[in-house]
Amino acid sequence: MTRIHEYFLFTLQKLCFSLNLFHLSLKINGFPIRKAQALLKTIQNKTETDLITSIEFKKQEIVEFHLKHNSFYKSFAKGVNPQNWESIPVMDKHHLQHPIRERLSNGYALKNVYINKTSGSSGNPFIFAKDKFCHSLTWAGFIDRYGWYNLNFNTSKQARFYGIPLNKVGYYKERFKDLLSKRYRFSVFDLSDVQFEKNLIKFKTTKFDYINGYTSSIVQFSKYLKQKNLVLKTTCPTLKACIVTSEMLFKEDKTLLETQFGIPIINEYGAAELGLIAFQNTENEWIVNTEDLYFEILDENNQILPYGEEGRIVITSLYNKAHPFIRYDLGDIGKLSKKSTPAKPILDTLVGRTNDIICLPSGKKAAGLTFYYVTKTVIEDDGNVKEFIIEQLKIDTFKISYISSYELSEEKLIIIKEAISKYLESNLTVIFERKTALERSKRGKLKQFKSYL
């Protein structure tokens, strides 16, 4: 970035931060954020009984709307009874891989809806639409949840650990958006100690209010702080919280982040096509969004599972009239806490994606992140291994690629293989490969387990 660019951005920054720019930008683009916030408050003020009644009404209403006004959904859900929820078919990403114009409801066009595309982390990316009021409700939800930790979208400075386009136009476009949103973006493509030292200098000289971004990148920064025996809150006293998203947060990693950052670590779960799904409150509960979404856990036969049982996460967007997301299988596996109620579902665990399943020679199946967790507890105990990923090459063969300060010893390799035999099954072939860098997605995410079966 040249000095002219730096001066321009600095001058614009001074002008922008005197305004409630986040709200203003939404309003300019036709998103009725104030109206959405008013509805959100109305929903939150309902009694438990009224909220449950309201959710049931909205479920039926959104199905009836799309059966009447959306030819794609009418064809997809032939002959369903909106009053019989279990008769409504479950849709997934494959069902939605049609041209977006074919999936829009009557009265909606590309020019009057919010258009975006999924990240493609499931292997099935597609373009989707949300009507502008629905998208405003999404933002209202984020604003509300961040407020639990005294974070303000208009005024709180964000340290952002996300990917960024490397071409000149895309780069400056994202930097400009960061400017308007009062955030500074750190690269997730360079996780070297040299870059982390630069990050640390930025934290020393900037009054950041919170950190937000990909779990794996933020965890790597915390390991650097541990290596330096530093607590980030001491370096940057204005920090209030750290919000991790898009990737799994393990218990050990959360403990490390809490220790090295010295601030609350908040687990966020969302999806581009749906918005905010669950957010951790100040009592360490992962609260499911019931204001504009309906959340279900289903088994392989699409039967609703009771609280405490693990299954597929299926979600209905209650307010999206532009495009149907009704009983939409997100591709994730999780379970609700037994303490949940219809008015207050609590997400207990998020295991991973349905396409991240380990299939073993014995016929046994396990979540890919279970394998990751088993090896993680063994190979990271001495701080040598910085990052690693696991790939299933054959039914009985796995490859562990890792970045480390030095090669793993034969003794350590034997311990890892024994742990894998104990928690999965014996007679598996495990290949180890030390690398200088691990492959990340274009957005900078690290896919921790991948099966080629």
Disulfide bonds with the S-S distance in Angstrom:
none
